[in-house]
């Protein structure tokens, strides 16, 4: 097998030595060190049979703002955030949504609030129906979670795992405002659960103290949990500051990627497979700039068509939220990243799964300027929003060059059903937030305040923000708009898989980090199965020459 002498390339050696090392081929190239890509790379490298290159456009994860859970807002707008901005949305009165996305080792898991939310039973069963494969269904996914987790709470042999790479625990001493939320939900008639990831997400929903990826006061990013323990392996190379610009193709087969690294353009070869785990924005962008996507759109930018896939960049989904805020009587402490309680519920009992998502933040979050709402100096905010939005957006190229920005059209609140659910979500939030459980802590409701229906509609359109859960832009399925099949292979292209939130047929209920870990685990299993990893077969490290024709 053709191993590399260095275990990682994080900027320690000279550009010349990096360039020399990277002129050679790997068995697998994984693009993106976020919540899915980190899992894929670690699992493919774990038995030492295959050489694996993990590429990341951002930098390292050594900043205190990453390791300290309370400092996550300090990462927004920095070099650790792609800082996307959506196109003007008519449903938001022409506003443009800031769309933060993690950039660096760990991806979103290095800058998020660290809530571990598995998704609802109905989400995974929907995935299975779309893929035509029960391995994506809820019973199978429960097995993945049992393998993934190092759960610190009450044992549950059916649903929880111990000893896995993902440390998960609830706050040992939740702040009073978090306990008040759970109590107030119970007063409202919403069932209260010990955990948000067990029975609560198999039925109508409920309220619970959140589960977090925090250990001994430190953030546990997916990269730190999966890849860092394997950094001593000679078959695993991690390269930061490496922007993937396109997939290298020999006719209809992916043979590697083109990368911009410190001003140098590199062609890196993958003997077996290339995996794009760049997230719901950059995965479809790289596909399109490689000639894989909607033919008409690509031709408009002079990009040659390799594979017409009209679904690339379509079906964009996100969790849209509205910040309902209350002023404290006196300042209150903040635990972990500030999110210690969560609630999922239905606006209509006939629904198969909750369509309302609420995550509490233990500090007052300023509303967008257009809302014209004063933010209390001390308070708490409940982000209440759409767990299953019906509005669909899209991504479009602005040009053929990798430096040309991607155009993101969230199309938020474009469907009347979403507006109706948003009203129900805000009304539920106010009903819960004004319960007597908060009396000792809260002075008054600051937002939205007393408003009639027209006033609440204005509040929804002017205050709507996002959970930064962009998903579904290269969906898995079997219809004409699907980009990957149930094995995550790109239709019409050999040697290329996708593994990140872009493959979701629809967005999952709750925060998306945990489902992205499952997607990474599933992708790794599929790749290992196809290539005999762990079974000593199928020629890893073959010295056969790669095809010379690169498109």
C-alpha positions in Angstrom: 0.0 0.0 0.0 1.2 3.5 -0.9 1.3 5.4 2.4 2.3 9.0 3.1 5.1 9.6 5.6 3.2 12.5 7.2 0.1 11.8 9.3 -1.3 15.3 8.8 -0.6 18.5 6.9 -1.9 21.3 9.0 0.7 23.9 7.9 3.7 22.5 9.8 5.9 21.7 6.8 6.9 23.8 3.9 4.7 24.4 0.9 7.3 22.5 -1.3 7.2 19.4 0.8 3.4 19.5 0.9 3.2 19.8 -2.8 5.5 16.9 -3.3 3.6 14.7 -1.0 0.2 15.6 -2.5 1.2 14.8 -6.0 0.6 11.2 -5.2 -2.8 9.3 -5.0 -4.9 8.1 -2.2 -7.4 5.3 -2.0 -10.1 7.6 -0.8 -10.5 11.4 -0.8 -13.0 12.9 1.6 -13.8 16.5 1.0 -15.0 18.5 4.1 -14.1 17.8 7.8 -17.5 18.6 9.2 -20.1 16.4 10.9 -20.3 13.9 8.1 -16.9 14.1 6.4 -15.1 13.6 9.7 -17.0 10.4 10.3 -16.4 9.0 6.8 -12.7 9.7 6.9 -12.2 8.2 10.3 -14.2 5.1 9.6 -12.4 4.4 6.3 -9.0 4.9 7.9 -9.7 3.0 11.1 -8.4 -0.5 10.1 -5.3 0.8 8.3 -5.9 -0.9 5.0 -6.8 2.2 2.9 -5.0 5.5 2.5 -7.4 8.4 3.2 -7.1 12.1 2.5 -9.4 14.5 4.4 -9.6 18.0 2.9 -10.8 21.0 4.7 -11.1 24.6 3.2 -10.9 26.2 6.7 -8.3 26.2 9.4 -7.7 24.3 12.6 -9.9 24.1 15.7 -7.5 25.4 18.3 -9.2 28.7 19.2 -10.7 29.2 22.6 -13.9 30.4 20.8 -14.2 26.9 19.5 -13.4 24.9 22.7 -15.4 27.1 25.0 -19.1 26.3 24.5 -20.2 29.7 25.7 -18.2 31.5 23.1 -20.0 30.1 20.0 -21.5 33.4 19.0 -18.0 34.9 18.7 -17.3 32.6 15.8 -20.1 34.0 13.6 -18.7 36.4 11.0 -15.1 35.2 11.5 -12.8 33.0 9.4 -14.6 30.0 11.0 -17.9 31.0 9.3 -18.6 30.9 5.5 -20.9 33.9 6.2 -23.3 33.2 3.4 -26.2 35.6 2.8 -29.4 34.6 1.1 -31.0 36.4 -1.8 -33.9 38.7 -1.0 -37.0 36.7 0.0 -40.5 38.0 -0.8 -41.9 36.0 2.2 -39.6 38.1 4.5 -40.5 41.4 3.0 -37.4 41.4 0.8 -35.0 40.8 3.6 -31.8 38.7 3.1 -31.1 36.0 5.7 -27.6 35.7 7.1 -26.7 32.0 6.6 -23.8 31.1 8.8 -22.0 27.7 8.1 -19.0 26.3 9.9 -15.6 26.6 8.1 -12.7 24.7 9.6 -12.0 21.4 11.3 -15.3 20.2 12.7 -17.4 22.3 10.4 -20.7 23.3 11.9 -20.0 21.1 15.0 -17.1 23.5 15.9 -19.3 26.6 16.0 -22.8 25.5 16.8 -24.8 25.3 20.0 -24.0 21.6 20.3 -27.6 20.3 20.7 -27.8 16.5 20.0 -31.1 15.9 18.3 -31.6 12.6 16.5 -34.5 13.4 14.3 -38.0 12.0 14.5 -39.0 8.4 13.8 -41.0 9.6 10.8 -38.0 11.5 9.3 -36.0 8.3 9.0 -38.9 6.2 7.8 -39.4 8.8 5.1 -35.8 8.5 4.2 -36.2 4.8 3.8 -39.3 5.1 1.6 -37.5 7.7 -0.7 -34.4 5.5 -0.9 -36.2 2.3 -1.3 -34.0 0.8 1.4 -35.0 -0.1 5.0 -31.4 0.4 6.1 -32.3 4.2 6.3 -35.4 3.5 8.4 -35.8 4.2 12.1 -35.1 0.7 13.5 -31.8 0.6 11.6 -30.9 4.2 12.6 -31.5 3.3 16.2 -28.7 0.8 15.8 -26.4 3.5 14.4 -27.1 5.7 17.3 -26.4 2.9 19.8 -23.0 2.4 18.0 -22.3 6.2 17.8 -23.1 7.4 21.3 -21.3 7.4 24.6 -24.5 8.3 26.4 -24.1 9.5 30.0 -27.7 9.5 31.1 -30.2 6.9 32.3 -29.5 3.6 30.5 -31.9 2.6 27.8 -31.0 -0.7 26.1 -33.4 -0.1 23.2 -32.3 3.4 22.3 -29.0 4.5 23.8 -25.4 3.4 23.4 -22.3 3.6 25.6 -18.7 3.7 24.6 -19.1 5.2 21.1 -17.1 8.1 19.8 -19.9 10.7 20.4 -20.0 11.8 24.1 -23.6 13.0 24.9 -24.9 14.2 28.1 -27.6 16.5 29.6 -26.5 19.4 31.8 -25.8 18.1 35.3 -27.4 21.3 36.8 -29.6 23.0 34.3 -30.2 26.7 34.8 -33.5 27.7 36.5 -34.8 29.2 33.2 -34.4 25.8 31.5 -36.2 24.0 34.3 -38.9 26.6 34.1 -39.4 26.0 30.4 -39.9 22.3 30.9 -42.3 23.0 33.8 -44.3 25.5 31.8 -44.6 23.1 28.9 -46.2 20.6 31.3 -48.6 23.2 32.5 -49.6 23.8 28.9 -50.4 20.1 28.4 -47.3 19.2 26.6 -45.8 15.9 27.9 -42.5 16.2 29.6 -39.7 13.6 29.1 -36.4 12.7 30.7 -34.7 12.8 27.3 -35.5 14.5 24.0 -34.0 11.6 22.0 -36.0 8.6 23.2 -39.7 8.1 23.2 -40.3 11.8 22.8 -39.2 11.7 19.2 -41.3 8.6 18.3 -44.7 10.3 18.8 -46.2 13.7 19.2 -43.2 15.4 20.7 -42.8 17.0 24.1 -40.4 19.0 26.2 -37.1 18.0 27.9 -33.7 19.2 29.1 -31.5 19.3 26.0 -28.7 16.8 25.3 -25.4 18.4 24.4 -21.9 17.5 23.0 -20.1 19.1 26.0 -17.7 17.3 28.2 -16.0 18.8 31.3 -17.0 22.2 30.0 -15.4 21.7 26.6 -17.0 21.4 23.2 -16.8 18.0 21.6 -16.8 18.6 17.8 -17.3 15.6 15.5 -13.8 16.1 14.1 -12.3 15.9 17.7 -14.3 12.8 18.5 -13.7 10.8 15.3 -10.6 12.0 13.5 -8.3 13.4 16.2 -7.8 10.0 17.9 -6.6 8.6 14.6 -4.1 11.4 13.7 -1.2 9.1 14.5 -2.1 6.7 11.7 0.2 6.8 8.7 -2.7 6.0 6.4 -4.7 9.2 7.3 -3.7 12.7 6.0 -5.6 15.8 6.9 -5.0 19.0 4.9 -6.5 22.3 5.9 -6.8 25.5 3.9 -7.6 23.3 0.9 -10.6 24.6 -1.1 -12.1 21.9 -3.4 -13.0 23.5 -6.7 -14.1 20.6 -8.8 -14.3 16.9 -9.2 -11.8 15.5 -11.7 -13.5 13.2 -14.1 -12.4 10.6 -16.7 -15.6 10.6 -18.8 -18.3 9.5 -16.3 -15.9 8.4 -13.5 -14.6 10.6 -10.7 -10.9 10.1 -10.2 -10.1 12.8 -7.7 -10.5 16.5 -7.1 -8.9 19.8 -7.9 -7.9 21.9 -4.9 -6.6 25.4 -4.2 -4.1 25.2 -1.5 -2.1 28.3 -0.4 -2.3 29.8 -3.9 -1.4 26.5 -5.7 -3.8 24.5 -7.8 -3.4 20.7 -7.0 -4.9 17.7 -8.7 -5.3 14.9 -6.1 -6.2 11.4 -7.2 -8.5 8.9 -5.6 -8.0 5.3 -6.7 -11.3 4.0 -5.3 -13.8 6.8 -4.5 -14.2 10.5 -3.9 -16.7 11.6 -1.2 -18.1 15.2 -1.1 -19.1 16.2 2.4 -18.9 19.9 1.8 -22.4 20.8 3.2 -25.6 21.8 1.5 -24.1 24.8 -0.2 -20.7 23.8 -1.4 -21.5 20.2 -2.3 -24.0 21.2 -5.0 -21.7 24.1 -6.1 -18.8 21.8 -6.7 -21.0 19.4 -8.5 -22.3 22.1 -10.8 -18.9 23.5 -11.5 -17.7 20.0 -12.4 -20.4 19.7 -15.0 -22.9 17.7 -12.9 -26.3 19.4 -12.5 -29.1 21.2 -14.4 -28.0 21.3 -18.0 -29.6 24.6 -18.9 -28.1 26.5 -15.9 -24.6 25.1 -16.5 -24.6 25.9 -20.2 -25.6 29.5 -19.3 -22.2 29.8 -17.6 -20.2 28.0 -20.3 -19.8 24.8 -18.2 -19.7 21.6 -20.2 -22.2 19.0 -19.3 -21.0 15.7 -17.9 -24.2 14.5 -16.3 -27.6 16.3 -16.4 -29.1 16.1 -12.9 -31.8 18.8 -12.6 -32.1 18.3 -8.8 -28.6 19.6 -8.0 -29.1 22.8 -6.0 -32.9 22.4 -5.8 -35.0 21.5 -2.8 -33.2 23.8 -0.4 -34.6 23.6 3.1 -33.8 25.2 6.5 -35.4 25.7 9.9 -36.8 29.2 10.0 -37.3 30.6 13.5 -38.8 33.6 15.3 -37.2 35.0 18.5 -39.8 35.4 21.3 -38.0 37.2 24.1 -38.7 37.9 27.8 -36.9 40.3 30.1 -35.4 39.0 33.3 -36.1 40.5 36.7 -32.3 40.3 37.3 -29.4 38.8 35.4 -29.3 35.0 35.3 -26.4 32.6 34.7 -25.9 30.9 31.3 -25.1 27.2 31.1 -22.9 25.6 28.4 -23.7 27.3 25.1 -26.9 28.7 26.5 -29.3 26.1 25.1 -30.4 23.7 27.8 -34.0 23.0 27.1 -36.0 22.2 23.9 -39.5 21.5 22.8 -41.1 19.8 19.8 -44.9 19.9 19.2 -47.6 19.7 16.5 -49.7 22.5 15.3 -52.3 19.9 14.2 -52.7 16.6 16.0 -53.3 14.8 12.7 -49.7 15.3 11.6 -47.3 12.4 11.6 -44.5 14.3 13.3 -44.0 17.6 15.2 -43.9 20.6 12.9 -43.0 23.1 15.6 -39.4 23.4 16.9 -38.4 25.4 20.0 -34.9 25.8 21.4 -34.4 28.0 24.4 -31.4 30.4 24.7 -30.6 31.7 28.2 -29.8 35.2 26.9 -31.7 37.8 25.0 -31.0 37.5 21.2 -31.4 40.8 19.3 -34.1 40.9 16.6 -33.2 41.9 13.1 -33.2 45.7 12.7 -36.3 45.6 10.4 -38.4 44.2 13.3 -37.9 47.5 15.3 -37.9 45.6 18.6 -35.8 46.7 21.6 -33.8 44.0 23.1 -33.7 43.8 27.0 -30.3 44.1 28.5 -30.9 40.8 30.3 -33.4 38.2 29.2 -34.0 34.9 27.5 -35.2 34.0 23.9 -37.2 31.1 22.7 -36.4 30.4 19.1 -39.7 28.9 17.9 -39.9 27.8 14.3 -40.8 25.4 11.5 -39.6 21.9 12.1 -41.0 20.7 8.7 -41.1 23.7 6.4 -43.0 23.3 3.1 -41.2 26.2 1.3 -38.4 25.2 -1.0 -35.5 27.3 -2.1 -32.6 26.7 -4.6 -29.0 27.4 -5.2 -27.7 29.0 -8.5 -24.2 29.6 -9.8 -23.2 33.2 -10.4 -20.4 32.1 -12.7 -18.1 29.3 -13.7 -15.1 30.3 -11.5 -14.7 28.7 -8.0 -14.4 32.2 -6.7 -17.8 33.2 -8.1 -20.2 33.3 -5.1 -23.1 30.9 -5.0 -26.5 32.4 -5.0 -28.8 31.1 -2.3 -32.5 31.6 -2.6 -34.0 30.4 0.6 -37.6 31.3 -0.5 -38.6 31.3 3.2 -42.3 31.6 4.1 -43.3 31.4 0.4 -45.9 28.7 1.2 -49.1 29.8 3.0 -48.9 26.6 5.1 -45.6 27.8 6.6 -47.1 31.1 7.5 -50.0 29.4 9.3 -47.6 27.1 11.2 -45.4 30.1 12.1 -48.4 31.8 13.7 -49.2 28.7 15.6 -45.6 28.4 16.7 -45.4 31.9 18.0 -48.8 31.6 19.8 -47.6 28.4 21.4 -44.4 30.0 22.5 -46.2 32.9 24.1 -48.6 30.5 25.8 -45.7 28.6 27.3 -43.5 31.6 28.0 -46.1 33.5 30.0 -46.9 30.7 32.4 -46.4 31.2 36.1 -43.4 28.9 36.1 -41.4 31.9 34.9 -42.8 34.5 37.4 -39.8 34.4 39.7 -37.4 35.0 36.9 -39.2 37.0 34.2 -40.4 40.6 34.4 -42.3 40.9 31.1 -42.6 39.7 27.5 -40.4 41.9 25.2 -41.2 40.3 21.9 -43.5 40.0 20.1 -45.5 41.7 22.8 -49.3 42.3 22.6 -50.3 42.3 18.9 -53.3 41.4 16.9 -53.1 38.9 14.0 -51.8 41.5 11.5 -49.2 42.5 14.0 -48.1 38.9 14.6 -47.8 38.4 10.8 -45.6 41.5 10.6 -43.5 40.2 13.5 -43.0 36.8 11.7 -41.9 38.4 8.4 -39.6 41.0 10.0 -38.0 38.9 12.7 -37.6 35.5 11.0 -34.1 34.2 11.2 -32.6 30.7 10.6 -31.2 27.9 12.7 -28.5 27.6 10.1 -29.6 24.0 9.2 -29.4 24.3 5.4 -30.2 20.9 3.9 -31.6 18.8 1.0 -29.9 20.4 -2.0 -28.7 17.1 -3.6 -31.4 14.8 -2.3 -31.4 11.0 -2.0 -34.2 9.3 -3.8 -35.5 7.6 -7.0 -37.4 10.4 -8.8 -36.2 12.7 -11.6 -35.0 15.4 -9.1 -32.9 13.0 -7.0 -29.1 13.4 -7.1 -28.0 10.3 -5.2 -29.4 6.8 -4.8 -29.9 4.9 -1.5 -26.2 4.1 -1.5 -25.3 7.8 -1.8 -23.8 7.3 -5.2 -24.3 10.2 -7.6 -26.5 9.2 -10.5 -24.5 8.7 -13.7 -21.1 9.2 -12.1 -18.9 6.2 -10.9 -16.6 6.6 -7.9 -18.4 9.6 -6.4 -20.6 9.7 -3.4 -22.2 12.5 -1.3 -22.4 12.4 2.5 -23.7 15.4 4.3 -27.0 17.3 4.9 -27.5 17.9 1.2 -28.6 14.3 0.7 -31.6 14.6 3.0 -34.9 14.2 1.1 -36.4 16.5 3.7 -35.0 18.3 6.7 -35.1 16.4 10.0 -37.0 17.6 13.1 -34.5 19.3 15.3 -30.9 20.3 15.0 -29.1 18.5 12.2 -25.7 17.6 13.6 -26.7 14.1 14.9 -28.4 13.1 11.6 -25.3 14.2 9.7 -23.2 11.9 11.9 -25.6 9.0 11.0 -25.2 9.9 7.3 -21.5 9.8 7.6 -21.6 6.4 9.4 -24.0 5.0 6.7 -21.8 6.3 3.9 -18.7 4.7 5.5 -20.5 1.4 5.9 -21.6 1.4 2.2 -18.1 2.2 1.0 -16.4 -0.4 3.3 -18.9 -3.0 2.1 -18.3 -2.3 -1.6 -14.5 -2.3 -1.3 -14.0 -5.0 1.3 -12.5 -2.8 3.9 -11.9 -4.6 7.1 -11.9 -7.9 5.2 -8.4 -7.7 3.6 -9.7 -7.7 0.0 -10.1 -5.7 -3.2 -6.7 -4.3 -3.8 -6.2 -1.1 -1.8 -3.0 0.7 -2.6 -2.9 -0.7 -6.1 -0.1 0.7 -8.2 -2.2 0.6 -11.4 -2.0 3.9 -13.3 -4.9 6.2 -13.1 -6.6 7.3 -16.4 -4.8 10.2 -17.9 -7.8 11.9 -19.5 -9.1 14.5 -17.0 -12.1 16.7 -17.8 
